[in-house]
Amino acid sequence: MPRAAQQKMTLWGVANPKGMRLVALCTLVLLSLLPGAGVAQQQTARPSTPDNSLPDTPLPQHEDPMQNSETTGHAEETASVSGTVRDATGAVIPDAQVNLTLRDGRRLQVIRSEANGEFTFSRVPAGSYLVTLEAVGFAPFTTKEFTLAPQQVYLVPEILLSVEGSTTSIVVRPTEEIAAEQIKAEEKQRVFGVFPNFYVSYVPDAAPLTSKQKLSMAAHDTFDWTSFLGVSMGAGIQQATNAHPGYGQGVAGYGKRWGALFANGRSSDLLSHYVFASLLHQDPRYFYQGTGTTKSRFYHALSNAFVARSDSGKKMPNYSYLFGDLCSAALSNAYYPPADRGASLVFTNAALGIGGRAAQGLFQEFVAKRLTKHIPDSK
C-alpha cells in the first residue's frame, strides 16, 4: 500500500474512533489472508495425487571426480598388441582366430583377423603373453613369449602359417637294416616252393649287403637241405657213368664222388658269394630285369657270369665269380684222383662254373619268376 494512503488512513482513524476500529478489523483480515494464500500456493505446487501419465524426470548424475581420475589412470597403464597374419607365400589370411594367452595357457582375449589380415588387442595389462593363431586349412601357430610394459605398443614379429598337412617327415633308416629285411624276403623265394632261389633280387635298387650279410646268405644257400639232395643225385650219376674212375665203385667210390661234388659246390659258393664278393665289394645276387626287349633281357642274363654290380651300384667285371670258380677248381686238385688232377681240371671246372652261371641267368630271367613262390613286390 502506498505510504501516502497509509498516512491518510491513520489520520482518519485518529479523528474518528469508529474508523479506528474499522482499520483494525481490516488489518486482521489482511493478516489472516496472507498465510492462507501461502499455504494454498504450496498445495498447488505439490498436488496430493501424483500424475502417473508422465515419467519422472531423472535426476542429473554427478560424476565422482576421484573415480574418473582412477579409471583414466588405469587406462593409461595398459598396452596394445597388433600384427598381421599371412601364409607362406606372403598373402594375408582374413578371419583367422587370434588368441592372446597368458603363459599358463589361459586365454585373455580372442579376436578375428580383419580382411587385410591385421589384428589388434587393446587395453592389455602389463605382463608376459603369447599369441596363438588358428585358421581353416592351416596348421596352428604360436608365437614366442613376450613381455609388455605399461603403455607399450607391441608389434608381433612376422606370422606365417603353413598349410595343414604340408609338413612331411622323412624317416632315415640304416642301409644295413633295409638290406636285412630284403634278405629275409629273398630267403623265402623257392622254385615250386621247394628249391632255393635266394640269390635273385626282384627289387632293382636293392640295398647293398655288408660282409657279414654276404656270409650269412652264402651259408644259408649252400647248406640248404636241397643242396644235399642235389649232391646225392649228382654222385649217383657219376657212379653210374664211372666218371673219375680213380674213385672206384661201390660204397667207397660213391662216397668219394659225393664228397668231391659237395666240396666243389660249397667252396665255389663261399669263395664267390662271400670271400671275393666282400674283398672286391661286389654284390653276388642276380638282379632281375623283367622289362625291355627280349634281346636286351637275353644279354642281361648272359652277362651275369661276366658283369657284376658293385656295392655302390656301378657295373664292373664279375671278378668275384671268376676268381671264386678258379680257386674252387684249384682246390679240387687236393681230392680228385691223381689221374684227373692238373691245369686241365682247374680250367674245366672253372669253365663249367662260368657256363653254369650263364645258364642260370637265362633261367632266372625268363622262367624262374613264374615258378617262384613268395616273391616280394618290386617297387
Secondary structure, 3 states (H helix, E strand, C coil): CCHHHHHHHHHHHHHCHHHHHHHHHHHHHHHHHHHHHHHHHHHHHCCCCCCCCCCCCCCCCCCCHHHHHHHHHHHHCCEEEEEEEEECCCCECCCCEEEEEECCCCEEEEEECCCCCEEEEEEECCEEEEEEEECCCECCEECCCEEECCCCEEECCCEEECECCCCCCCCCCCHHHHHHHHHHHHCCCEECCCEECCCEECCCCCCCCCHHHHHHHHHHHHCCHHHHHHHHHHHHHHHHHCCCHHHCCHHHHHHHHHHHHHHHHHHHHHHHHHHHHHHCCEECCEECCCCCCHHHHHHHHHHCCCEEEECCCCEEECHHHHHHHHHHHHHHHHCCCHHHCCHHHHHHHHHHHHHHHHHHHHHHHHHHHHHEECCCCCC
